[in-house]
Amino acid sequence: MKIQVTQQHIDAGQKGSCTKDPVALALKEATGKEVWASPSYLVWWEDEIRKNVATPFKVYEFMRAYDNNEPVKSFEFELEGA
């Protein structure tokens, strides 16, 4: 599944929040599920089963830059295992 993190997600996101950062907001929009997005894993529940997917390096780099107040821009990534 292709996930698009838009400028709208970036503007609405909260630094340091695993559930309200731009990546989590984009994942929630794409999947309709609450997502916990950390530098290591992306986690959500599907039919009472916990899904864990390793955070792609591209996403990790974005999260690190965003949380450190570095400039970031919209991007997309492929969510494996969704």
C-alpha positions in Angstrom: 0.0 0.0 0.0 1.4 3.4 -1.0 1.3 6.0 1.8 1.5 9.7 1.0 2.7 12.1 3.8 1.4 15.5 2.6 2.1 19.0 3.7 -1.3 18.9 5.4 -0.1 16.0 7.6 3.1 17.9 8.3 1.3 21.1 9.3 -1.2 19.2 11.5 1.4 16.8 13.1 2.8 17.0 16.6 6.5 16.5 17.2 7.4 13.6 19.5 3.9 12.0 19.2 3.7 8.4 18.1 0.0 8.8 17.2 -0.2 12.4 15.9 3.0 12.8 14.0 2.7 13.3 10.2 3.4 9.6 9.4 0.7 8.4 11.9 -1.8 10.9 10.5 -1.0 9.7 6.9 -1.3 6.1 7.9 -4.6 6.7 9.7 -6.0 8.5 6.6 -4.9 5.6 4.3 -6.0 2.7 6.5 -8.8 4.1 8.6 -7.0 2.7 11.7 -5.3 4.3 14.6 -1.5 3.8 14.1 1.4 4.1 16.5 4.4 5.3 14.4 7.8 5.0 16.0 11.3 5.1 14.6 11.5 1.3 14.9 7.9 0.0 14.1 4.6 1.0 12.7 1.8 -0.7 14.8 -2.0 -1.0 14.3 -4.8 -3.4 15.1 -6.6 -5.3 12.4 -9.5 -7.7 13.3 -8.1 -7.8 16.9 -4.7 -8.8 15.6 -1.7 -6.5 16.3 0.2 -5.7 13.1 3.9 -4.7 13.5 5.8 -3.5 10.5 9.4 -2.3 10.6 9.6 1.4 9.9 11.2 1.9 6.5 14.5 3.8 6.7 13.1 6.6 4.5 10.3 7.1 7.1 12.8 6.9 10.0 14.8 9.7 8.4 11.7 11.9 8.0 10.7 11.3 11.6 14.1 12.2 12.9 14.3 15.4 10.9 10.7 16.4 11.8 11.2 15.8 15.5 14.5 17.8 15.4 12.9 20.8 13.7 14.8 20.2 10.5 13.1 21.1 7.2 10.9 18.3 5.8 8.7 18.0 2.8 5.9 15.7 1.5 6.9 12.2 0.5 5.5 8.8 -0.1 6.5 5.3 0.9 5.3 1.7 0.4 3.8 0.1 3.5 4.6 -3.6 3.4 2.5 -6.0 5.3 -0.7 -3.9 5.3 
